[in-house]
Amino acid sequence: MNPTQSWGGMQGRESRQEPIFWKQDISAALLRDHQFLCHGLGRSYGDSCLPSGGTALLLSPLRKLRSFDEKTGLLSAEAGLSLAELLDFIVPRGWFIPVSPGTRYVTLGGAIANDIHGKNHHKRGTFGCHVTEMEVLRSNGETIICSPWREPEFFAATIGGLGLTGVISWCTVQLIPIASAFLETETIRTTGLDDFFALEDESARDWEYSMSWIDCMAQGSKRGRGIFFRGNHAPYGHPAEEYAAQAQWKLAIPFQAPSWCLNRWSIRAFNEVVYQQQQKRLKQRRMPIDPFFYPLDKVLHWNRLYGKRGLLQYQFVLATDRLDELKRIFDIIAQSGLGSFLAVLKKFGDIRSPGMLSFPREGYTLTLDFQNQGERSQALFQKLDAIVLKAGGRLYPAKDAMMSPELFQSGYPLWREFSRHIDPKFTSQFWQRVSRG
Ligand SMILES: Cc1cc2nc3c(=O)[nH]c(=O)nc-3n(C[C@H](O)[C@H](O)[C@H](O)COP(=O)(O)OP(=O)(O)OC[C@H]3O[C@@H](n4cnc5c(N)ncnc54)[C@H](O)[C@@H]3O)c2cc1C
């Protein structure tokens, strides 16, 4: 992983790279330079994981388990441990991470710094809701152990704090119990957004996970058609044996694909094929963990399919009473012809996010992938930004590469209060961009 490049292919400014193997390395490293940013596994799409010069502290080698209570599911580990390694340890023992993103290749530190969310936001809130304690090392030599009850303000600044409050060296997380390494799932073909809204509401009580893939190239009467997914951990089974049998082969994309591979016709065709694949309205299946949670991980370096120019993600949240704006956004995207393979719509529930800068809040969140087409992408994003801004919504910093200071500051009104907790030696390209003015 190249720490000067984000998952979307954005280039960082030149920086020194310092791998961290032991906790003691951190304090020593913090004395050697005047500017830092931690780097996990670089799965953030835009510039929030890119240092603005200085030193990139590579945290992924710092990944030892500190303690695990098999009876209560309370686990403590160094912050560079990846969710992939964590799952290999906990699933056979009948435990699961409380909140899972769409890839296993994220570190605990990265999960906290972006206060990540998953398909079960309506049931469990964000990752930060399950962090019971963590240690943060500051550049002045201070060590801060914080939790929702100890140094609560600093805790709230560090959860979703974009890595700016110092180095998270370890954390303790409450896991959830599972009885099987399988999920019982349903996929339902939907004909429009109203179908999706009804299914999200119907699923909120009895289904742990829910979200929908939307064909964002469909227009007119087909607007918002898609496939709705929901799932629960299977109630009986043998997690250890089942998980061992789930080991998967993976494809890898060895080089950047030529840019012309993706165009409005190939994207439209892809969306049509995915939609037509489900002929019946309802399919019920028992699914292993990886295809349900991490289908993209099957193809390593899938981001290379977007070619040299890379990809841009756009993820926003709008309150539930802003359906007209949501529909307008779908129309603008379909008309733009820029398309998106991956359009995921999800309803966030009302569980409060613990971080001052946490992204999730109650409402509808849409995630879109676009090939980076320079000025054309910028023009589209500016149109979408104007709607999000006017509707009082916000964009997700982990995915963002272009948000204006105005949109950031209106979407995150606690940003000034947050700034008081920033370690003076820490910054990122994202922060320099959005905190101006
Ligand atoms: C395929 C894919 C699917 C995704 N799905 C989701 C999803 O469903 N939900 C979601 O919320 N996100 C999702 N993401 C985004 C991803 O979860 C976040 O960007 C996550 O923060 C990446 O973690 P990382 O370890 O790669 O950290 P990086 O991207 O390397 O860094 C992210 C931030 O964490 C900080 N950081 C890392 N380690 C530390 C540390 N030890 N101490 C202090 N700061 C630290 C960095 O400074 C940076 O600000 C997805 C990304 C991909 C590629």
The ligand as a MOL file (V3000), in Angstrom:
LIG
                    3D

  0  0  0     0  0            999 V3000
M  V30 BEGIN CTAB
M  V30 COUNTS 53 58 0 0 0
M  V30 BEGIN ATOM
M  V30 1 C -14.3340 -1.2220 -0.5660 0
M  V30 2 C -14.5240 -0.2440 0.5540 0
M  V30 3 C -15.7010 -0.2860 1.2670 0
M  V30 4 C -15.9020 0.6150 2.3220 0
M  V30 5 N -17.0770 0.5440 3.0090 0
M  V30 6 C -17.3050 1.3960 4.0190 0
M  V30 7 C -18.5160 1.3250 4.7640 0
M  V30 8 O -19.3800 0.5040 4.5090 0
M  V30 9 N -18.6830 2.2070 5.7900 0
M  V30 10 C -17.7230 3.1260 6.1230 0
M  V30 11 O -17.9390 3.8800 7.0770 0
M  V30 12 N -16.5470 3.2140 5.4460 0
M  V30 13 C -16.3410 2.3620 4.3890 0
M  V30 14 N -15.1520 2.4360 3.6980 0
M  V30 15 C -14.1490 3.4470 4.0990 0
M  V30 16 C -13.1880 2.8910 5.1590 0
M  V30 17 O -13.8860 2.0900 6.0870 0
M  V30 18 C -12.5540 4.0480 5.9210 0
M  V30 19 O -11.9550 4.9430 5.0340 0
M  V30 20 C -11.5380 3.5760 6.9610 0
M  V30 21 O -11.2440 4.6450 7.8150 0
M  V30 22 C -10.2360 3.0800 6.3180 0
M  V30 23 O -9.4000 2.5710 7.3330 0
M  V30 24 P -7.8230 2.4040 7.1070 0
M  V30 25 O -7.3120 1.5370 8.2080 0
M  V30 26 O -7.5590 1.9810 5.7160 0
M  V30 27 O -7.3230 3.8770 7.3820 0
M  V30 28 P -6.6820 4.9680 6.3840 0
M  V30 29 O -7.5900 5.1070 5.2100 0
M  V30 30 O -5.2650 4.6600 6.1480 0
M  V30 31 O -6.8090 6.2660 7.3030 0
M  V30 32 C -8.0910 6.7600 7.6080 0
M  V30 33 C -7.9760 7.7840 8.7390 0
M  V30 34 O -7.6150 7.1020 9.9260 0
M  V30 35 C -6.5100 7.7270 10.5350 0
M  V30 36 N -5.8040 6.6940 11.2960 0
M  V30 37 C -5.4690 5.4450 10.8920 0
M  V30 38 N -4.8740 4.7790 11.9030 0
M  V30 39 C -4.8400 5.6210 12.9590 0
M  V30 40 C -4.3480 5.5360 14.2940 0
M  V30 41 N -3.7980 4.4030 14.7650 0
M  V30 42 N -4.4460 6.6160 15.0960 0
M  V30 43 C -5.0310 7.7700 14.6600 0
M  V30 44 N -5.5250 7.8990 13.4080 0
M  V30 45 C -5.4360 6.8380 12.5720 0
M  V30 46 C -5.7290 8.3080 9.3760 0
M  V30 47 O -4.8980 9.3760 9.7910 0
M  V30 48 C -6.8680 8.8060 8.4830 0
M  V30 49 O -7.3460 10.0610 8.9250 0
M  V30 50 C -14.8980 1.5570 2.6570 0
M  V30 51 C -13.7100 1.5890 1.9280 0
M  V30 52 C -13.5180 0.6950 0.8840 0
M  V30 53 C -12.2280 0.7320 0.1100 0
M  V30 END ATOM
M  V30 BEGIN BOND
M  V30 1 1 1 2
M  V30 2 1 2 3
M  V30 3 2 2 52
M  V30 4 2 3 4
M  V30 5 1 4 5
M  V30 6 1 4 50
M  V30 7 2 5 6
M  V30 8 1 6 7
M  V30 9 1 6 13
M  V30 10 2 7 8
M  V30 11 1 7 9
M  V30 12 1 9 10
M  V30 13 2 10 11
M  V30 14 1 10 12
M  V30 15 2 12 13
M  V30 16 1 13 14
M  V30 17 1 14 15
M  V30 18 1 14 50
M  V30 19 1 15 16
M  V30 20 1 16 17
M  V30 21 1 16 18
M  V30 22 1 18 19
M  V30 23 1 18 20
M  V30 24 1 20 21
M  V30 25 1 20 22
M  V30 26 1 22 23
M  V30 27 1 23 24
M  V30 28 2 24 25
M  V30 29 1 24 26
M  V30 30 1 24 27
M  V30 31 1 27 28
M  V30 32 2 28 29
M  V30 33 1 28 30
M  V30 34 1 28 31
M  V30 35 1 31 32
M  V30 36 1 32 33
M  V30 37 1 33 34
M  V30 38 1 33 48
M  V30 39 1 34 35
M  V30 40 1 35 36
M  V30 41 1 35 46
M  V30 42 1 36 37
M  V30 43 1 36 45
M  V30 44 2 37 38
M  V30 45 1 38 39
M  V30 46 1 39 40
M  V30 47 2 39 45
M  V30 48 1 40 41
M  V30 49 2 40 42
M  V30 50 1 42 43
M  V30 51 2 43 44
M  V30 52 1 44 45
M  V30 53 1 46 47
M  V30 54 1 46 48
M  V30 55 1 48 49
M  V30 56 2 50 51
M  V30 57 1 51 52
M  V30 58 1 52 53
M  V30 END BOND
M  V30 END CTAB
M  END
